[in-house]
Amino acid sequence: MKTELARLALEALATSQFKPFGDKLATQVLPDSFGILGNADLVERIAQQIGHSDITKWITRPLTWNAELYDPHVTLSAADNVVHLLWQDLSARLARKLDAVAHRTSLTSRGAVLCFFGRAQFNIIVEYTRSGGGAIRLRPLAALLDPNGVLEVTNLLDGATAEVRNAIKNVAFSVDKLVYQRGCIIHVHRQREDVFGPTIDTVILGELLAELLDDLDFERKLSALEVGPGSGLLSTILATSEHVVDLTAVDLNGSAVACTLKNLQINDATLDARHQLVRVRAERFDAKQFVAPFDLIVCNPPYIPGEPSSSSPSMKEYGRAVGGLDLCIEILRSLPNLLTPDGVLLLMASSLSDGEVVSCIPSEFEAVKALGSGSRRVPLDVDIVWHNPAWRAQLLSEQRIEEDTSGVLWHYLRPLWIRRREVGK
């Protein structure tokens, strides 16, 4: 779909015929819109017409998003029109989603949505303002290429005006965390819900899932399982796909289950003729509890080896949530009975423990790097590692993580597709 959309955008630039491109934007099943800016040829041609190559500036300039500036005396290039159509598609979808959020939970009158495109290679922060009557006004505050986290305040503040700086800071401290990806919006109330919320790990997995679903034959129908849905982004992407007819999600955290159910409802992923079975359960993962195997399994498990010692019960609980490989190993050992013959597991791994993870894959299965030959360097935003010097020192000495000159800890995300080996291999 993304390749077709990029082709139509290139044709629109060459011919100034925008209807085919606009129609395709409006009918995307798993919309990506600005994700097409990963096409180098398209970016080069837009840059030539707009006059500069900074993609992030294309989005935030008023000519892209403020239709009040348009009048008969304004001449728009074909590139101006293409970028504006991308914004119109995103803003129309966001307005509908924000209205759905406001109808199902409390939502502040002003905030922002963190929007991700491509393989989390492009991030736009969109500010929203809701009037007393419920009308929603949107504008892009900032854009960032190759974000290292869900909200990189420091990088986004660089070069921003005082107004935009204040708006971005307000987003960072807002009680509402809103993340948009592939047509799905996820809401987490930071004060009331004991849920991490979508992280950069989750966003990358979400894009990989969406790419898989986009590439399936129209008639292909899948049963899917998510282990540890958290706030529900991946389950929502699965449940809103026309290819998924049976979805099960299990999480030990009851608050995560409630948050996932809320976000499934916000995105209209309800029980209907297309999704005959949608189950979200608060329980420990146990492969024996499932009657039938699944075509698709996804999990973003804890991947920090070892668990810190602590005298505080709350810190021990937090340590179990972010550290240890037990869940990952249990899923891998259960694969022979958990996956259908052609089934696949999408598992997030990291430089912290990918060696141990790969060694636990059953011999009849093989792993393929989901990001090709590359990996994604991201900060290790886990407070408990920072506050446990012994644990931190061990991870550094074993070269599982890196520390830069500013003292920031980094690791490499290495998601894996795991499936049965072909007969004879």
C-alpha angles and dihedrals in degrees: 000000000000091000091051091048092050090049091053091047090053090050090050090053091051099043105022087231102135104169098087090049093046092047092051091049091053095049101047109133093203099023121211102162104164089037088085087073085082085078105099095203092052092048091050093052094046090048091053092054098040092045103235136060102222103115093191091060092052090065101045100043111107093236089068099051110015107082090180088077092063118100136142090275095059115092115204124197121223088256091054089054094048093051091045091052089052089053093046090053093048095044093048091051093044093050091055092047094048090051089054091050092050091052094053104037142010112282128184117245091241130032143106143262122224106221123196130196136182113003089335086291095129128043128187124186108210118194118214130197121192120203124215089262092054099256112147125216119193136194133166111248100184143343131210134192120223097358116205094207142014093265117018100185096174096053093042092053093055108110094355122139119251090255093052092043091056092046092051092048089052089055092052092055099037118120089226117077110191124183124181124196133156094350095311126110122202123199126197124178102216094205103041103034122067093212130119092222124217113328128192087265091059094046092053091049089048092057093047090052092048091051090052092049092046091055097050122109111261093247096049112113123188142198110217139194129195118193111205103005094183105183092359106249096135094041089051093051088050096044093050093051118102088220096062116078100160123041129177124180125182128187131169090216111083091200089056090052091051091047092049092050090049092052093046087056093046089055094045092245092149135146107284143132092288096047104037093173128033115162128175114182136183103224144105115275111261119165091208091067093069118087098197133028122252133240092214132024126180130186137168097194132179105279105178107111117233130014124252121242115237138164090216115090091208092053091048089053091048089048091055089050095055105023138056132052099236096110093046093049093046092053093048094049090050095053098100090063098026100057129061115237091268095031126126136207120213106202129177112227132175142202083255092075114350091123092059091043095053091047090059095055109113113252094246090059132070134202126224122192106249093207093051114238092337137079134201121250110214137161118270096237097185112125095198091063091053092051096046105070094184093053092045093048092050093051090049094047091051089050092237090128136023132223119209128209090270092057094252116146118225137187136176123250112219111177117194137210107212122192141147117288117250114260110272096026 
